[in-house]
Amino acid sequence: MASIRTAVPIFNSSSARPGPIGLVVEAARDIWSRRRLVWYLVRADLKKKGADSLLGNLWWVLDPLLQMLVYVVLVEVLFQRKQPDYPLFIFAAILPWKWFTSSVGDGITAVTAQDRLIKQVHFPKIVLPTAAAVAGIANFAFGLIPLFALLLLWYPTRLSGYLLLVPLIAVVQLVFTVALTFAVSAINVFFRDVGNLSRHVLRLWFYLSPALYGQTTINQLATDHKELFRIMELNPFYTLFTAYRSVIYGAETANNGSVPPMAPDWAALGGLALGSVIFLLVATIFFKRIEPSFAKVL
């Protein structure tokens, strides 16, 4: 009688899921090896938003100025608050916030908007939120044009060498933004209401940050609302807005005064940089852990 041999399944050891460090290394390798794809997606996103047209570029310059005008009318005219050089004061916060909201908004739908592509082609999905975060830098770069125009034409006394520190502060913001973009893009695959919720969260986030007001105003509120003050101190944009404003505008003082530009709070900025790196590592691990499930859910 012919003998019957039972085939024993052989599993490839390489199929084992890597650990946290392995996932971070894998993500870094995926992004670097697909850097041309990231650049292509960035260019496609900028083209879609009109970066290759004269009117599109002009709007990117005018948009932060119009936002600044709205808040100037609201605060200086309606609320009758007198702050020296307030347009520059508020613009120093609008500029990084516009970049942040643009990156997060695009990042939320970075994966879900490519559902057909994900089902048809195998590629590392982490390049999608990466491209969304990188494309947002263009908003910040174009916003520097009206910033320097304001300084040169209306506020030349605020010009200083501290402006050279703006890119350093922007790097810290970029790390934090990429980390948050990784997290929300992955969560939105499973919970599609993230986009609707984010609009309200970001609006509240802006008003709870020292954007329309400065650090001195927050310190004055600390006596009556200590819990709220502690929460606001943990806000990353408490540190970022204060740092940008320090090197661009200076700082507000008591009795609606101000001081000229100065160096940022290096301890606070360094702490935020360290926290942002840790957040980026955690968000990367989270994204890579659930990435295999994207094609099934979409």
C-alpha positions as CSV (number, residue, x, y, z in Angstrom):
1,M,0.0,0.0,0.0
2,A,1.4,3.3,-1.0
3,S,2.4,5.4,1.9
4,I,0.7,8.7,2.5
5,R,3.0,11.6,3.4
6,T,1.6,14.5,5.3
7,A,3.1,17.8,4.3
8,V,4.2,19.8,7.3
9,P,3.7,23.6,6.7
10,I,6.8,25.6,6.8
11,F,6.6,29.2,8.2
12,N,9.1,31.8,7.2
13,S,10.7,33.3,10.3
14,S,10.8,36.6,8.5
15,S,7.0,36.8,8.8
16,A,7.4,37.5,12.5
17,R,6.2,41.0,13.4
18,P,9.1,43.2,14.4
19,G,9.3,44.9,17.8
20,P,8.9,48.6,18.5
21,I,12.5,49.4,17.5
22,G,12.1,47.3,14.3
23,L,8.9,49.1,13.4
24,V,10.6,52.5,13.7
25,V,13.6,51.4,11.6
26,E,11.2,49.9,9.1
27,A,9.3,53.1,8.9
28,A,12.4,55.2,8.4
29,R,13.6,52.8,5.7
30,D,10.2,52.9,4.0
31,I,10.2,56.7,3.8
32,W,13.8,57.0,2.6
33,S,13.4,54.3,0.0
34,R,10.2,55.9,-1.3
35,R,11.4,59.5,-1.0
36,R,10.7,60.0,-4.8
37,L,7.1,58.9,-4.2
38,V,6.9,61.3,-1.2
39,W,8.2,64.1,-3.4
40,Y,5.7,63.2,-6.2
41,L,2.8,63.3,-3.7
42,V,4.0,66.6,-2.3
43,R,4.2,68.1,-5.8
44,A,0.7,66.7,-6.7
45,D,-0.8,68.2,-3.5
46,L,0.8,71.6,-4.1
47,K,-0.4,71.6,-7.7
48,K,-3.9,70.7,-6.6
49,K,-3.9,73.7,-4.3
50,G,-2.7,76.0,-7.0
51,A,1.0,76.4,-6.2
52,D,1.8,76.2,-9.9
53,S,-0.4,79.2,-10.8
54,L,0.1,82.9,-10.2
55,L,-3.2,83.4,-8.4
56,G,-2.6,80.3,-6.3
57,N,0.8,81.6,-5.1
58,L,-0.7,85.0,-4.5
59,W,-3.5,83.6,-2.4
60,W,-1.0,81.8,-0.2
61,V,0.6,85.2,0.6
62,L,-2.7,87.1,1.0
63,D,-4.6,84.5,3.1
64,P,-2.6,84.9,6.4
65,L,-2.7,88.7,5.9
66,L,-6.5,88.5,5.7
67,Q,-6.7,86.3,8.7
68,M,-4.6,88.8,10.6
69,L,-6.9,91.6,9.5
70,V,-9.9,89.8,10.9
71,Y,-8.4,89.3,14.3
72,V,-7.0,92.9,14.4
73,V,-10.6,94.2,13.8
74,L,-12.0,91.8,16.4
75,V,-9.5,92.5,19.1
76,E,-8.3,96.1,18.6
77,V,-11.5,97.6,17.2
78,L,-14.4,95.6,18.9
79,F,-12.7,94.6,22.1
80,Q,-10.8,97.9,22.4
81,R,-7.5,96.2,23.4
82,K,-4.4,98.4,22.8
83,Q,-1.2,96.4,22.2
84,P,1.8,97.9,20.5
85,D,2.2,96.6,16.9
86,Y,-0.6,94.2,17.4
87,P,-0.8,93.1,13.7
88,L,2.7,91.7,13.9
89,F,1.9,90.3,17.3
90,I,-1.0,88.2,16.0
91,F,0.7,87.4,12.7
92,A,3.5,85.6,14.6
93,A,0.9,83.1,15.8
94,I,-1.2,82.9,12.6
95,L,1.8,81.9,10.5
96,P,2.7,78.7,12.3
97,W,-0.9,77.8,13.1
98,K,-1.9,78.0,9.4
99,W,0.9,75.5,8.6
100,F,-0.2,73.2,11.5
101,T,-3.9,73.1,10.6
102,S,-3.1,72.6,6.9
103,S,-0.9,69.6,7.6
104,V,-3.2,68.0,10.1
105,G,-6.3,68.6,7.9
106,D,-4.6,67.0,4.9
107,G,-3.1,64.2,7.1
108,I,-6.4,63.1,8.5
109,T,-7.6,62.0,5.0
110,A,-4.1,61.1,3.7
111,V,-4.8,57.3,3.9
112,T,-8.5,57.1,3.4
113,A,-8.4,59.3,0.3
114,Q,-6.2,56.7,-1.4
115,D,-8.3,53.7,-0.6
116,R,-8.4,52.4,-4.2
117,L,-4.7,52.7,-4.6
118,I,-4.1,50.9,-1.3
119,K,-6.3,48.0,-2.4
120,Q,-4.5,47.6,-5.7
121,V,-0.9,48.4,-5.0
122,H,1.3,47.2,-2.2
123,F,3.4,50.0,-0.8
124,P,4.3,51.5,2.6
125,K,1.3,53.6,3.6
126,I,3.3,55.7,5.9
127,V,4.5,57.8,2.9
128,L,1.0,59.2,2.6
129,P,0.8,61.2,5.9
130,T,4.5,62.0,5.5
131,A,3.8,63.7,2.2
132,A,0.8,65.6,3.7
133,A,3.0,66.9,6.5
134,V,5.8,67.9,4.2
135,A,3.5,69.6,1.8
136,G,2.3,71.9,4.6
137,I,5.7,73.4,4.8
138,A,4.9,75.4,1.6
139,N,2.2,77.3,3.6
140,F,4.8,78.3,6.1
141,A,7.4,79.2,3.4
142,F,4.9,81.5,1.5
143,G,3.8,83.0,4.8
144,L,7.3,84.3,5.4
145,I,6.9,86.7,2.5
146,P,4.2,88.8,4.1
147,L,6.0,88.5,7.4
148,F,9.2,90.1,6.1
149,A,7.0,92.7,4.2
150,L,5.4,93.7,7.5
151,L,8.8,94.0,9.3
152,L,10.4,96.0,6.5
153,L,7.6,98.3,5.7
154,W,5.7,98.9,9.0
155,Y,7.8,97.5,11.9
156,P,11.4,98.0,11.0
157,T,12.3,98.5,14.7
158,R,11.3,94.8,15.3
159,L,13.9,93.6,12.8
160,S,16.7,91.6,14.5
161,G,19.1,88.8,14.1
162,Y,16.8,86.6,16.2
163,L,14.7,86.0,13.0
164,L,17.4,83.5,12.1
165,L,16.1,81.3,14.8
166,V,12.7,80.9,13.1
167,P,13.8,77.8,11.1
168,L,15.0,76.1,14.3
169,I,11.6,76.6,16.0
170,A,10.0,75.4,12.8
171,V,11.9,72.1,13.0
172,V,10.5,71.5,16.5
173,Q,7.0,72.2,15.1
174,L,7.6,69.9,12.1
175,V,8.5,66.9,14.4
176,F,5.3,67.5,16.5
177,T,3.2,67.9,13.4
178,V,4.5,64.8,11.7
179,A,3.8,62.8,14.8
180,L,0.2,64.0,15.1
181,T,-0.3,63.5,11.4
182,F,0.8,59.9,11.7
183,A,-1.6,59.3,14.6
184,V,-4.8,61.0,13.1
185,S,-4.3,59.5,9.6
186,A,-4.3,56.0,11.1
187,I,-7.2,56.6,13.5
188,N,-9.3,58.1,10.7
189,V,-9.2,54.7,8.9
190,F,-11.3,53.2,11.6
191,F,-13.2,56.2,12.8
192,R,-14.3,58.5,10.0
193,D,-15.6,61.2,12.3
194,V,-12.1,62.4,13.1
195,G,-12.3,65.0,10.4
196,N,-15.5,66.5,11.7
197,L,-14.3,66.5,15.3
198,S,-10.9,68.0,14.4
199,R,-12.4,71.2,13.2
200,H,-13.9,71.9,16.6
201,V,-10.8,70.7,18.5
202,L,-8.4,72.8,16.4
203,R,-10.6,75.9,16.9
204,L,-10.7,75.4,20.6
205,W,-7.0,74.6,20.6
206,F,-6.2,77.9,18.9
207,Y,-8.2,80.0,21.4
208,L,-6.6,78.1,24.4
209,S,-3.2,78.9,23.0
210,P,-1.5,82.4,23.4
211,A,-2.4,83.4,19.9
212,L,-4.8,86.4,20.3
213,Y,-3.1,87.2,23.7
214,G,0.4,86.7,25.1
215,Q,2.1,85.0,27.9
216,T,1.6,87.9,30.3
217,T,-2.2,87.7,29.9
218,I,-2.0,84.0,30.7
219,N,0.1,84.6,33.8
220,Q,-2.5,87.1,35.0
221,L,-5.2,84.4,34.7
222,A,-3.1,82.0,36.7
223,T,-4.2,83.5,40.1
224,D,-7.9,82.9,39.5
225,H,-7.8,79.8,37.2
226,K,-4.8,77.7,38.4
227,E,-6.0,74.4,36.8
228,L,-6.6,76.1,33.5
229,F,-3.2,77.7,33.6
230,R,-1.5,74.3,34.2
231,I,-3.4,72.8,31.3
232,M,-2.4,75.7,29.0
233,E,1.3,75.3,30.0
234,L,1.2,71.7,28.8
235,N,-0.1,72.9,25.4
236,P,2.7,72.5,22.8
237,F,1.6,75.7,21.1
238,Y,2.0,77.6,24.3
239,T,5.7,77.0,23.9
240,L,5.7,77.3,20.1
241,F,3.7,80.6,19.9
242,T,5.8,82.1,22.7
243,A,9.0,81.1,20.9
244,Y,7.9,82.4,17.5
245,R,6.7,85.6,19.0
246,S,9.9,86.1,21.0
247,V,12.1,86.1,17.9
248,I,9.6,87.9,15.6
249,Y,7.8,90.4,17.9
250,G,9.3,90.3,21.3
251,A,6.9,90.0,24.2
252,E,4.0,91.9,25.8
253,T,4.4,93.4,29.2
254,A,2.1,94.7,31.9
255,N,0.0,97.8,31.1
256,N,-0.1,96.9,27.4
257,G,3.6,97.4,26.8
258,S,6.1,95.4,24.9
259,V,9.8,94.6,24.7
260,P,11.8,94.0,21.5
261,P,12.7,90.6,20.0
262,M,14.6,88.2,22.2
263,A,15.9,84.7,22.3
264,P,13.2,82.0,23.0
265,D,12.9,80.1,26.2
266,W,15.5,77.4,25.4
267,A,14.5,75.1,28.3
268,A,10.8,75.1,27.2
269,L,11.7,74.7,23.5
270,G,14.2,71.9,24.3
271,G,11.6,70.1,26.4
272,L,9.0,70.3,23.6
273,A,11.6,69.0,21.1
274,L,12.3,66.0,23.3
275,G,8.6,65.4,23.9
276,S,7.9,65.7,20.2
277,V,10.6,63.1,19.3
278,I,9.1,60.7,21.8
279,F,5.6,61.4,20.4
280,L,6.9,60.8,16.9
281,L,8.4,57.4,17.9
282,V,5.1,56.3,19.6
283,A,3.0,57.5,16.6
284,T,5.2,55.7,14.2
285,I,5.0,52.4,16.1
286,F,1.2,52.9,16.3
287,F,0.9,53.5,12.6
288,K,3.1,50.6,11.6
289,R,1.3,48.2,14.0
290,I,-2.1,48.8,12.4
291,E,-1.0,49.4,8.9
292,P,-1.6,45.8,7.7
293,S,-5.3,46.3,8.5
294,F,-5.8,49.3,6.3
295,A,-6.6,47.4,3.1
296,K,-9.2,45.2,5.0
297,V,-11.0,48.2,6.5
298,L,-11.0,50.6,3.6
